[in-house]
Amino acid sequence: MMGPGIASYLVVSVVLFSIGAFGVLIRRSPLIVLLALEIMLNAGNLALLAFARHLGDGDGHVFALAVMVVAASEAVIGLGLIVAMSRLRVELDVDKLTTLRG
Amino acid sequence: MTEPLRHPDIDWAALAPVLTLLGTACFVLLVGVFLPRGVRRPFAAFFAAAGLVAAGIVSGILFALDDEATTLVRDSLARDRLAELGQIFVAGAGLLAVGVAYFESRGPRGDDPRVAEDDWRERVVEGYVLLLTAVAGMAFFVQANSLITLFLGLEWFSIALYVLCAINVHRIAALEAGLKYLIVGSFGSAILLFGSAFVYGGSGGLTFGEIAAGAADGERLFFAAGLAMILVGLAFKVSAAPFHMWTPDVYEGAPTPVTAFMSAATKIAALVLTLRLLLTAFPGEEELWTIAIAVIATISLAWGNIAALTQRSVKRLLAYSSVSHAGFLLMPIAAGNALGGRALLFYLVPYAALSIGSFAVVAARERELAADVTLDNLAGFGWERPFHAIAMAVFMFGFIGLPPAGLFLGKFYVFTAVYERGWTWLVIVGVVATVVSVAYYLAVVRAMYSGSAELRTAPAGGSPPRDWPLTTTVFGCLVLAVATLVVPDPLVDLARDSLAFLSFPF
């Protein structure tokens, strides 16, 4: 079976990682920031899977599965915090979260 | 004919410290729900403390038994003295935090007008369970011997800490701290994960041993890039500059007992693991990582100390002080010699005692005033609460590196290790940083003993609330800090024993 080589997968994963990192740094809504974090983690997953296929080794697949669980729990905490903030009527904009500053 | 299912051989003894902590956490969580409100706090605190002591004792027994390093669960976890010493340290930090947290309260109200009282009592069971879970995660993390367990352990204790920071859900500052920590912490973890993937691609293995073995015939570019990204990810957790931007905000917004715990335990876990990772997985890249870490240490020392000079909030000041101490703690790793390893393990103990102790004193003042502690409202503290103020003064002098605290010896060890490596410039950076730090640490001491004449005679606002668990903790930290100076030998021996199985590049 011939498919795209490992280089293509790695390029896609680097692009995804950059999109995610850029999103975390410039977006204002905490929801979008959480989304961008998930994109970064999944870029890592893609790279892991590409290498695992390339090396013919199962460990990378196990790692990727574990990362998915971690990503889900992180999203749960993040969304929980955002819900708690919206209950206190805090404007959801990471640039305006400046109660703590010195 | 089917092959019988092979079950992996698991060394339960090596997992016992982690399992003890997790078991206690489950027990406290399940039983705590059924108890009447009045007894929840003593119940949760007692069992949290008991679980931490038990885990520490189990790790201590394993430490005594294990002469040589072994691994378990297909090499993904290590069973050796370094891991066990790390577990004892984090369990000890957790135990001190239990006392600081006991009477946690932030005044009459949170930011939510519908809530009458913003009190830790409402969520005390969950708070202590999360503390136990975080310690369990750290105990697992210091045992990690593969990139999978490293990432899992890191996220395990981080997620528990994100929730702990925001546990006062009615305070905007706490929620903000939790969210900021979550975003920045996950950003660091994602970088670490991406780096792990590249190290995997470059070496063909995920356990530290395989990485070291596969380094020679792998793709060199992937390997070096992956190592750099893993270092960045760990630097976020150690709060080393320039990856420290979350530290002051999170330390200020989180409940002070949580800050006390984080400032000590996260550093212990992350630095012990950094040492293990670099020495066992990247022994061939020593030039790369020693220089990278020396640079990070220098930036942390410079940035942490300069930023601390301008702070008025005591928690923020201590946060920047922890950034600068991240620099001191990274220096012995950068030295990459056996003396450096011992210096790191020694330095961690007095540092943890000073850090938890000083945040505990801040917590005491905070409960008294029901407001954030600044250098201004610290005035008169020296006459109102003589014991706490004297302890705080000792902690501040200790942070500078002066006797009567063990950091005096710690700094001496660190500088010697770096000097032995031949990096006199780094020693000079460390000494200059120490001199600069005198200014802001002494500002705290001066603030406590300043104030008008009335402040000296009559305590403002009546007698302070009685808080024996906190006072006990402060006393414990004081004893620990002084003991490491008076009798340093046992700790030095422990550090030497726990590093015996490792080989250092320099």
HADDOCK unambig.tbl for C-alpha pairs under 7 A between the chains (distance, minus, plus):
assign (segid A and resid 37 and name CA) (segid B and resid 186 and name CA) 6.91 0.50 0.50
assign (segid A and resid 37 and name CA) (segid B and resid 187 and name CA) 6.50 0.50 0.50
assign (segid A and resid 40 and name CA) (segid B and resid 190 and name CA) 5.91 0.50 0.50
assign (segid A and resid 41 and name CA) (segid B and resid 190 and name CA) 5.23 0.50 0.50
assign (segid A and resid 44 and name CA) (segid B and resid 193 and name CA) 5.83 0.50 0.50
assign (segid A and resid 44 and name CA) (segid B and resid 194 and name CA) 4.49 0.50 0.50
assign (segid A and resid 44 and name CA) (segid B and resid 197 and name CA) 6.34 0.50 0.50
assign (segid A and resid 47 and name CA) (segid B and resid 197 and name CA) 5.94 0.50 0.50
assign (segid A and resid 48 and name CA) (segid B and resid 197 and name CA) 4.90 0.50 0.50
assign (segid A and resid 51 and name CA) (segid B and resid 201 and name CA) 5.21 0.50 0.50
assign (segid A and resid 55 and name CA) (segid B and resid 204 and name CA) 6.63 0.50 0.50
assign (segid A and resid 63 and name CA) (segid B and resid 148 and name CA) 5.73 0.50 0.50
assign (segid A and resid 70 and name CA) (segid B and resid 155 and name CA) 6.97 0.50 0.50
assign (segid A and resid 74 and name CA) (segid B and resid 159 and name CA) 6.82 0.50 0.50
assign (segid A and resid 78 and name CA) (segid B and resid 179 and name CA) 6.77 0.50 0.50
assign (segid A and resid 78 and name CA) (segid B and resid 182 and name CA) 6.94 0.50 0.50
assign (segid A and resid 81 and name CA) (segid B and resid 175 and name CA) 6.47 0.50 0.50
assign (segid A and resid 81 and name CA) (segid B and resid 179 and name CA) 6.48 0.50 0.50
assign (segid A and resid 84 and name CA) (segid B and resid 169 and name CA) 6.64 0.50 0.50
assign (segid A and resid 85 and name CA) (segid B and resid 175 and name CA) 6.68 0.50 0.50
assign (segid A and resid 88 and name CA) (segid B and resid 112 and name CA) 6.24 0.50 0.50
assign (segid A and resid 97 and name CA) (segid B and resid 176 and name CA) 6.72 0.50 0.50
assign (segid A and resid 99 and name CA) (segid B and resid 173 and name CA) 6.16 0.50 0.50
assign (segid A and resid 100 and name CA) (segid B and resid 173 and name CA) 6.66 0.50 0.50
assign (segid A and resid 100 and name CA) (segid B and resid 249 and name CA) 5.50 0.50 0.50
assign (segid A and resid 100 and name CA) (segid B and resid 253 and name CA) 6.68 0.50 0.50
assign (segid A and resid 101 and name CA) (segid B and resid 249 and name CA) 6.60 0.50 0.50
assign (segid A and resid 102 and name CA) (segid B and resid 311 and name CA) 6.89 0.50 0.50
